[in-house]
Amino acid sequence: MERLIKPVFWSNRAIKDLKKVRKFYIEIYGLEKAKQYTQQIYDATKILENPDYNFVEIGAIDDYFSHLKH
């Protein structure tokens, strides 16, 4: 069965939030580190577009929600 991979689109709200994160990091770590951190966040979303990535191993199971069906 072929995997259906859809592109990731950043909403205007997500872009604004990422800019806020960058501004925060600039104040704490400086411009260069802020660029690195925000680029890492952006690049992490590219995993979702990778058809070869094993999504079974992504994330963790939270026992607090184990009683839920979905």
DSSP file (Angstrom, degrees, kcal/mol; ACC not computed):
  #  RESIDUE AA STRUCTURE BP1 BP2  ACC     N-H-->O    O-->H-N    N-H-->O    O-->H-N    TCO  KAPPA ALPHA  PHI   PSI    X-CA   Y-CA   Z-CA
    1    1 A M              0   0    0      0, 0.0     2,-0.3     0, 0.0     0, 0.0   0.000 360.0 360.0 360.0 129.7    0.0    0.0    0.0
    2    2 A E        -     0   0    0      1,-0.1     2,-0.2     0, 0.0     0, 0.0  -0.569 360.0-120.5 -80.2 137.9    1.4    3.4   -1.0
    3    3 A R        -     0   0    0     -2,-0.3     2,-0.8    48,-0.1    -1,-0.1  -0.557  17.4-132.0 -78.0 140.6    1.6    6.1    1.6
    4    4 A L        -     0   0    0     -2,-0.2     2,-0.5     2,-0.0    -1,-0.0  -0.846  26.1-170.9 -93.2 113.5   -0.3    9.3    1.0
    5    5 A I        -     0   0    0     -2,-0.8    44,-0.1    44,-0.1    43,-0.0  -0.923   1.8-169.1-110.7 123.9    2.1   12.2    1.7
    6    6 A K        -     0   0    0     -2,-0.5     2,-0.0    42,-0.3    -2,-0.0  -0.858  27.5-107.5-109.7 146.2    0.6   15.7    1.8
    7    7 A P        -     0   0    0      0, 0.0     2,-0.5     0, 0.0    39,-0.0  -0.360  31.7-116.7 -69.1 151.9    2.7   18.8    1.8
    8    8 A V        -     0   0    0     -2,-0.0     2,-0.5    37,-0.0    41,-0.0  -0.788  28.8-165.9 -89.7 126.7    2.9   20.9    5.0
    9    9 A F        -     0   0    0     -2,-0.5     2,-0.5     0, 0.0     0, 0.0  -0.963  14.0-138.2-114.3 129.0    1.5   24.3    4.7
   10   10 A W        -     0   0    0     -2,-0.5     2,-0.0     4,-0.0    -2,-0.0  -0.748  19.0-137.9 -86.5 125.1    2.2   26.9    7.4
   11   11 A S     >  -     0   0    0     -2,-0.5     4,-2.2     1,-0.1     5,-0.2  -0.315  25.2-108.5 -73.1 163.9   -0.8   29.0    8.4
   12   12 A N  H  > S+     0   0    0      1,-0.2     4,-2.4     2,-0.2     5,-0.2   0.888 122.1  52.9 -59.8 -38.6   -0.5   32.7    8.9
   13   13 A R  H  > S+     0   0    0      2,-0.2     4,-2.5     1,-0.2    -1,-0.2   0.913 108.0  49.7 -63.9 -43.2   -0.9   32.1   12.6
   14   14 A A  H  > S+     0   0    0      2,-0.2     4,-2.4     1,-0.2    -2,-0.2   0.895 110.8  50.0 -63.9 -40.1    1.8   29.5   12.7
   15   15 A I  H  X S+     0   0    0     -4,-2.2     4,-2.1     2,-0.2    -1,-0.2   0.917 111.1  49.1 -64.3 -43.4    4.2   31.9   10.9
   16   16 A K  H  X S+     0   0    0     -4,-2.4     4,-1.9     1,-0.2    -2,-0.2   0.912 111.5  49.6 -62.0 -42.1    3.4   34.7   13.4
   17   17 A D  H  X S+     0   0    0     -4,-2.5     4,-2.3     1,-0.2    -2,-0.2   0.896 109.1  51.4 -64.8 -39.8    4.0   32.3   16.3
   18   18 A L  H  X S+     0   0    0     -4,-2.4     4,-2.5     1,-0.2    -1,-0.2   0.880 108.4  52.2 -64.4 -37.0    7.3   31.2   14.8
   19   19 A K  H  X S+     0   0    0     -4,-2.1     4,-2.4     2,-0.2    -1,-0.2   0.877 108.6  50.9 -65.2 -36.9    8.3   34.8   14.5
   20   20 A K  H  X S+     0   0    0     -4,-1.9     4,-2.3     2,-0.2    -2,-0.2   0.899 109.7  50.1 -65.9 -40.2    7.4   35.3   18.2
   21   21 A V  H  X S+     0   0    0     -4,-2.3     4,-2.6     2,-0.2    -2,-0.2   0.928 110.8  49.5 -61.9 -45.1    9.6   32.4   19.1
   22   22 A R  H  X S+     0   0    0     -4,-2.5     4,-2.4     1,-0.2    -2,-0.2   0.916 109.9  50.5 -61.0 -43.8   12.5   33.8   17.1
   23   23 A K  H  X S+     0   0    0     -4,-2.4     4,-1.8     2,-0.2    -1,-0.2   0.909 110.8  49.8 -61.0 -42.0   12.1   37.2   18.8
   24   24 A F  H  X S+     0   0    0     -4,-2.3     4,-1.6     1,-0.2    -2,-0.2   0.930 111.3  48.2 -61.4 -46.5   12.1   35.5   22.2
   25   25 A Y  H  X>S+     0   0    0     -4,-2.6     4,-3.6     1,-0.2     5,-1.0   0.845 106.3  57.7 -65.6 -33.5   15.3   33.5   21.3
   26   26 A I  H  X5S+     0   0    0     -4,-2.4     4,-1.0     3,-0.2    -1,-0.2   0.927 107.6  47.8 -60.3 -43.9   17.0   36.7   20.0
   27   27 A E  H  <5S+     0   0    0     -4,-1.8    -1,-0.2    -5,-0.2    -2,-0.2   0.856 122.9  33.6 -65.2 -34.8   16.5   38.3   23.4
   28   28 A I  H  <5S+     0   0    0     -4,-1.6    -2,-0.2    -5,-0.1    -3,-0.2   0.914 137.7  11.8 -87.8 -47.6   17.8   35.2   25.2
   29   29 A Y  H  <5S-     0   0    0     -4,-3.6     4,-0.3     1,-0.2    -3,-0.2   0.569 103.2-108.2-113.8 -13.3   20.5   33.8   22.9
   30   30 A G     X< -     0   0    0     -5,-1.0     4,-2.1    -4,-1.0    -1,-0.2  -0.264  42.6 -65.9  99.7 167.4   21.2   36.3   20.2
   31   31 A L  H  > S+     0   0    0      1,-0.2     4,-2.4     2,-0.2     5,-0.2   0.891 126.0  50.1 -62.9 -46.4   20.4   36.5   16.5
   32   32 A E  H  > S+     0   0    0      1,-0.2     4,-2.0     2,-0.2    -1,-0.2   0.925 114.2  43.7 -64.5 -44.8   22.5   33.6   15.2
   33   33 A K  H  > S+     0   0    0     -4,-0.3     4,-2.9     1,-0.2    -1,-0.2   0.888 111.9  54.9 -66.2 -37.9   21.3   31.1   17.8
   34   34 A A  H  X S+     0   0    0     -4,-2.1     4,-2.5     1,-0.2     5,-0.3   0.907 107.5  49.9 -61.2 -41.9   17.7   32.3   17.2
   35   35 A K  H  X S+     0   0    0     -4,-2.4     4,-2.1     2,-0.2    -1,-0.2   0.918 111.8  48.8 -61.6 -43.2   18.1   31.7   13.5
   36   36 A Q  H  X S+     0   0    0     -4,-2.0     4,-2.2     2,-0.2    -2,-0.2   0.941 112.9  46.5 -62.0 -48.4   19.4   28.1   14.2
   37   37 A Y  H  X S+     0   0    0     -4,-2.9     4,-2.0     1,-0.2    -2,-0.2   0.920 114.3  45.7 -64.0 -45.1   16.6   27.3   16.6
   38   38 A T  H  X S+     0   0    0     -4,-2.5     4,-2.3     1,-0.2    -1,-0.2   0.858 111.9  52.7 -69.3 -32.3   13.8   28.6   14.4
   39   39 A Q  H  X S+     0   0    0     -4,-2.1     4,-3.1    -5,-0.3    -1,-0.2   0.891 107.5  52.4 -66.9 -38.4   15.3   26.8   11.4
   40   40 A Q  H  X S+     0   0    0     -4,-2.2     4,-1.9     2,-0.2    -2,-0.2   0.895 109.5  49.3 -62.8 -40.1   15.3   23.6   13.4
   41   41 A I  H  X S+     0   0    0     -4,-2.0     4,-0.8     2,-0.2    -2,-0.2   0.943 113.9  45.5 -63.1 -47.4   11.7   24.0   14.2
   42   42 A Y  H >< S+     0   0    0     -4,-2.3     3,-1.0     1,-0.2     4,-0.5   0.926 113.0  49.9 -62.1 -45.7   10.8   24.7   10.6
   43   43 A D  H >< S+     0   0    0     -4,-3.1     3,-1.4     1,-0.2     4,-0.4   0.824  99.6  66.1 -64.4 -31.6   12.9   21.8    9.3
   44   44 A A  H >< S+     0   0    0     -4,-1.9     3,-1.0     1,-0.3     4,-0.3   0.808  93.8  59.9 -61.7 -28.8   11.3   19.4   11.8
   45   45 A T  G X< S+     0   0    0     -3,-1.0     3,-1.1    -4,-0.8     4,-0.3   0.730  89.3  71.9 -71.5 -20.0    8.0   19.8    9.9
   46   46 A K  G X  S+     0   0    0     -3,-1.4     3,-1.3    -4,-0.5     4,-0.3   0.732  81.0  73.3 -67.9 -20.8    9.7   18.4    6.8
   47   47 A I  G X  S+     0   0    0     -3,-1.0     3,-1.6    -4,-0.4    -1,-0.3   0.869  88.8  61.5 -56.9 -36.0    9.7   15.0    8.4
   48   48 A L  G <  S+     0   0    0     -3,-1.1   -42,-0.3    -4,-0.3    -1,-0.3   0.721 102.7  50.0 -66.4 -20.2    5.9   14.9    7.8
   49   49 A E  G <  S+     0   0    0     -3,-1.3    -1,-0.3    -4,-0.3    -2,-0.2   0.398  85.5 103.8 -96.7   1.5    6.5   15.1    4.1
   50   50 A N    X   -     0   0    0     -3,-1.6     3,-1.3    -4,-0.3    -3,-0.0  -0.756  54.0-163.7 -90.3 112.7    9.1   12.3    4.0
   51   51 A P  T 3  S+     0   0    0      0, 0.0    -1,-0.1     0, 0.0   -48,-0.1   0.691  88.3  55.6 -69.7 -16.4    7.5    9.1    2.6
   52   52 A D  T 3  S+     0   0    0      2,-0.1     2,-0.2     0, 0.0    -2,-0.0   0.482  81.1 110.2 -93.4  -3.4   10.3    7.0    3.9
   53   53 A Y    <   -     0   0    0     -3,-1.3     2,-1.1    -6,-0.2     3,-0.1  -0.529  69.2-131.1 -77.3 137.7   10.0    8.1    7.5
   54   54 A N    >   -     0   0    0     -2,-0.2     3,-1.2     1,-0.2     4,-0.1  -0.758  22.7-175.2 -89.6  98.6    8.7    5.5   10.0
   55   55 A F  G >  S+     0   0    0     -2,-1.1     3,-1.2     1,-0.3    -1,-0.2   0.621  72.4  78.1 -72.6 -12.6    5.9    7.4   11.8
   56   56 A V  G 3  S+     0   0    0      1,-0.3    -1,-0.3    -3,-0.1    -2,-0.0   0.836  96.0  47.6 -63.1 -31.0    5.3    4.4   14.2
   57   57 A E  G <  S+     0   0    0     -3,-1.2     2,-0.3     3,-0.0    -1,-0.3   0.369  89.4 104.7 -93.7   4.9    8.4    5.5   16.1
   58   58 A I  S <  S-     0   0    0     -3,-1.2    -3,-0.0    -4,-0.1     2,-0.0  -0.692  77.8  -5.4 -90.2 138.7    7.6    9.2   16.4
   59   59 A G  S    S-     0   0    0     -2,-0.3     2,-0.3     2,-0.0     0, 0.0  -0.186  79.8 -88.1  80.6-171.7    6.3   10.6   19.7
   60   60 A A        -     0   0    0     -2,-0.0     2,-0.5     2,-0.0    -2,-0.0  -0.952  28.0-111.9-138.9 156.1    5.5    8.9   22.9
   61   61 A I        -     0   0    0     -2,-0.3     2,-0.7     3,-0.0     3,-0.0  -0.797  26.4-146.2 -91.4 127.3    2.4    7.3   24.4
   62   62 A D    >   -     0   0    0     -2,-0.5     3,-1.6     1,-0.1     4,-0.2  -0.848   0.6-154.0 -96.2 116.3    1.0    9.2   27.4
   63   63 A D  G >  S+     0   0    0     -2,-0.7     3,-1.3     1,-0.3     4,-0.3   0.744  89.6  72.0 -62.0 -23.9   -0.5    6.8   29.9
   64   64 A Y  G 3  S+     0   0    0      1,-0.3     3,-0.3     2,-0.1    -1,-0.3   0.817 105.6  37.7 -60.7 -30.3   -2.8    9.6   31.1
   65   65 A F  G X  S+     0   0    0     -3,-1.6     3,-1.7     1,-0.2    -1,-0.3   0.252  83.0 107.8-104.7  11.4   -4.8    9.2   27.9
   66   66 A S  T <  S+     0   0    0     -3,-1.3    -1,-0.2     1,-0.3    -2,-0.1   0.722  70.3  65.1 -65.1 -21.1   -4.6    5.4   27.5
   67   67 A H  T 3  S+     0   0    0     -3,-0.3    -1,-0.3    -4,-0.3     2,-0.2   0.656  85.0  92.7 -75.9 -14.7   -8.3    5.0   28.4
   68   68 A L  S <  S-     0   0    0     -3,-1.7    -3,-0.0     1,-0.1     0, 0.0  -0.512  73.2-139.8 -80.7 148.7   -9.3    6.8   25.3
   69   69 A K              0   0    0     -2,-0.2    -1,-0.1     1,-0.2    -3,-0.0   0.847 360.0 360.0 -75.3 -34.8  -10.1    4.9   22.1
   70   70 A H              0   0    0      0, 0.0    -1,-0.2     0, 0.0    -4,-0.1   0.356 360.0 360.0-122.0 360.0   -8.4    7.4   19.7
